[in-house]
Amino acid sequence: MMGRCVERALPVVVMVLVVLTQVINLIVSKMAMSRGLNFFILVLYADLLSTLISLPFAFIFSRSNNCPVTFAVLCKIFLLALVGCVVQICEYAGTNYGSPTLATAMMNLIPGFTFVLALILRMETVNWRSLSSHAKTIGTLVSIAGAFVLTFYNGPPILNKPTLLFLSSKQDWILGAFLLVITALSNAIWYISQAAILKVYPAKMMILCFIFLFSTIQSALVSLVTVRDWTAWKINPDITLFAVFYTGCSTAFRVYLISWCIEKEGPLFVSMFKPLAIVVAAVVGVIWFSDTLYLGSIIGGVIIVVGFYAVMWGKSKENITKVETLGNSASSCHNAPLLQVHTQN
């Protein structure tokens, strides 16, 4: 019983850890880009470091892997890496033109995009007569609504005095928001695509190694075309060096954990944790940067948690129903010969 509870809780703990590392990554990268670090160079160096980190693990785990890497699989991974490269570039560019708060706010679009794509591709089902489907659908909408409340409604300040952090012009803010919408849509496509690839080629570490390798090549080509100032390629031993190191390590760490959760629970489960990033960003901002905690942040956080638990309840209810259905099917198959013998007698 205890082991089953731990098994069910582990994906939730893993995704909370993923969200925490991603929020810190956005804050650190924004600080580094405000010091002059180019976001194309940040993506390139981070992908290169992620490749070097994942390479030995892929070599170790591939020894026990019997799945051959075919040309078709490589083409799918290349396209998946291309989508991931778009996600990274648009995410850091959007954070650079906007702010980490805006970036985490736009993450609330990912569950909606993922849910729609999963329905179109029949990776998720909605049975309007089922209470679990109602819980998943309504919970997704509630979480998105809570994320918008947290982002766009401040209310009176609760902790710390109001301060201005990471200010951007209105034009940059709009451009950043547009890039982050592209990030959200690309992220949803990435989740759905990786779930499809994992079904035909379940070797996660090998997939990730190829993803980082292809992303490094793709981002290098983009950087060579867009960054003509060679001084921008130099990394100073300050927050920019730390940002590159942390981004590379945390990306390799996050992508593996996300892949594990996608394989175990599905893309919708993973995307549902994105709105929690706004709550984490608010907490990290209050503790680390003395940001102001507003009443709207508390209200929005509560709404997100309610929607999150509704989706989790719906998913767990579906899993229980599937297990009971499989158990009944197995029981029927097991009893069929006995019934047949009894009839013949």
RAHU-V485309 format. One record per residue. PHI is phi in whole degrees, 0 to 359 (999 if undefined). PSI is psi in whole degrees, -180 to 180 (none if undefined). Layout:
((PHI PSI) (PHI PSI))
This chain:
((999 -45) (296 -42) (295 -36) (292 -38) (295 -42) (295 -40) (296 -38) (286 -34) (279 -23) (300 -46) (300 -35) (294 -46) (298 -41) (297 -44) (290 -34) (297 -41) (295 -39) (298 -45) (297 -42) (298 -46) (293 -33) (290 -41) (297 -45) (298 -38) (299 -43) (296 -41) (293 -45) (294 -43) (294 -37) (297 -42) (298 -41) (290 -40) (291 -31) (290 -18) (271 0) (113 0) (289 125) (286 135) (290 -27) (294 -42) (292 -38) (299 -46) (296 -43) (298 -53) (295 -36) (293 -41) (294 -39) (297 -44) (295 -40) (298 -38) (297 -45) (295 -34) (288 -43) (281 -21) (301 -51) (296 -35) (293 -39) (296 -39) (294 -40) (292 -49) (285 -22) (287 -16) (297 -36) (265 10) (263 125) (261 4) (274 119) (285 144) (272 101) (273 167) (295 -37) (297 -41) (295 -41) (298 -40) (296 -40) (294 -41) (294 -37) (298 -44) (293 -38) (297 -41) (295 -36) (296 -42) (296 -41) (296 -36) (295 -41) (298 -41) (301 -48) (296 -48) (296 -47) (292 -35) (294 -48) (287 -34) (293 -43) (296 -38) (292 -36) (293 -44) (281 -26) (252 -111) (196 164) (300 -33) (296 -44) (296 -40) (298 -46) (291 -30) (295 -41) (288 -14) (295 -21) (290 -11) (281 -20) (297 -46) (301 -40) (296 -47) (299 -45) (295 -41) (296 -43) (294 -46) (296 -40) (295 -35) (292 -43) (298 -42) (272 4) (62 32) (273 -21) (235 145) (242 147) (235 114) (252 106) (294 -10) (270 -8) (263 135) (292 -32) (293 -38) (293 -39) (299 -42) (295 -42) (296 -46) (292 -51) (293 -39) (298 -39) (298 -46) (295 -38) (294 -42) (297 -43) (297 -43) (297 -41) (297 -37) (296 -39) (291 -38) (299 -46) (298 -35) (279 -46) (257 -6) (242 119) (269 -59) (76 -172) (289 147) (290 140) (256 -47) (231 142) (66 154) (279 148) (299 132) (226 162) (256 121) (231 135) (57 54) (291 143) (224 157) (289 164) (297 -40) (296 -44) (296 -38) (297 -43) (294 -44) (298 -43) (299 -42) (297 -41) (297 -45) (296 -36) (285 -27) (294 -42) (299 -39) (300 -45) (297 -45) (294 -43) (295 -37) (297 -43) (297 -43) (298 -39) (296 -44) (298 -48) (296 -44) (294 -41) (293 -37) (300 -39) (291 -40) (292 -39) (297 -24) (288 -34) (264 -22) (216 90) (281 6) (281 92) (298 -47) (295 -38) (294 -41) (299 -46) (295 -39) (298 -44) (292 -36) (299 -49) (294 -38) (296 -48) (295 -39) (296 -37) (297 -44) (296 -45) (294 -46) (292 -30) (294 -43) (297 -42) (295 -42) (295 -39) (296 -31) (278 -39) (267 -32) (256 98) (268 -19) (277 111) (289 -18) (291 -22) (289 -18) (280 -13) (279 134) (255 119) (279 149) (282 65) (219 -143) (296 -26) (294 -41) (295 -43) (297 -38) (296 -43) (297 -46) (295 -47) (293 -41) (296 -44) (297 -46) (292 -46) (292 -33) (295 -46) (299 -42) (295 -48) (293 -45) (296 -38) (295 -46) (295 -39) (296 -42) (298 -41) (297 -42) (290 -37) (297 -43) (294 -35) (274 -42) (241 -16) (102 162) (293 -33) (295 -40) (302 -45) (294 -45) (294 -25) (293 -18) (275 -10) (298 -43) (299 -25) (295 -19) (299 -31) (293 -40) (296 -46) (297 -41) (298 -39) (295 -43) (293 -46) (298 -40) (295 -40) (292 -42) (283 -46) (273 -38) (245 9) (56 36) (294 160) (279 131) (264 116) (261 161) (299 -36) (299 -33) (294 -39) (292 -46) (297 -47) (298 -39) (297 -41) (296 -43) (297 -42) (299 -43) (296 -40) (299 -47) (296 -39) (298 -46) (292 -30) (295 -44) (294 -43) (298 -38) (294 -42) (297 -42) (295 -43) (293 -37) (295 -40) (296 -43) (297 -40) (296 -41) (296 -41) (296 -43) (297 -43) (295 -39) (295 -44) (296 -38) (295 -41) (293 -38) (295 -42) (294 -38) (294 -39) (294 -42) (295 -36) (289 -34) (272 -13) (302 -47) (297 -36) (295 -42) (295 -36) (293 -41) (294 -41) (297 -37) (292 -40) (293 -33) (288 none))
